Every structure is written in C-alpha cells, then in structure tokens.
Amino acid sequence: MRADEASSDVPFEASQADTSAYGAGVGWSPVYDLERAIPEIIAYEKAKRPAQEKPAQLPRNVSDHQRSKKVPMVRALQDAAHKLHPECKVIAGDIDNNA
C-alpha cells in the first residue's frame, strides 16, 4: 500500500475504513450508515427517558478505533463526551503501533 500525505488546516476526516474483509469474515455488515443511524439513536434515547430526568451522573468512557492521524475527530469526540460528563475519558487507538 502507498499513502500520500498533504498538510491541511481543515479539521475534516475524509477517509473511510474498508470493512469488506471484516464483513466477509463474520458474514455480516451494517444496514445503516452513521448519517442515518445517529439521528435515530438520539431520538430513541430521548423518547425512552422523561425530559425532566437527568442522565446518569457516573462518567461513561468512549473507545474509538482507527484514529491514527485523525486528531480533529478525536478532539471533537472529546468535546462531545465532556459535554455529557466532564470526567468522561476518550480512549483512541489504531492498529499502527506508532498511533
């Protein structure tokens, strides 16, 4: 594999993981993409909890994978997690040993 890197000040992640080998290996692949799934998950979670009820006060941690060189995305995830709970930890990793 060959990769070309270019500098950019745009905090945008334009790559997408190829999960075809994973799908072939486990015999399953998702029906929804993130753009469709996330609004439905949010609506579901809001509907099952009364509006006046506060979310759980315990910190929830987030694990994120395939994040090598995707710092803007990790920072955005940290910002969102900390809005839910200031003590939330975001754990990011990648198969690359240098990530």
Beta strands, then each sheet from edge to edge (+ up, - down):
strand 1: 62-65
strand 2: 90-93
sheet 1: 1+ 2+
end
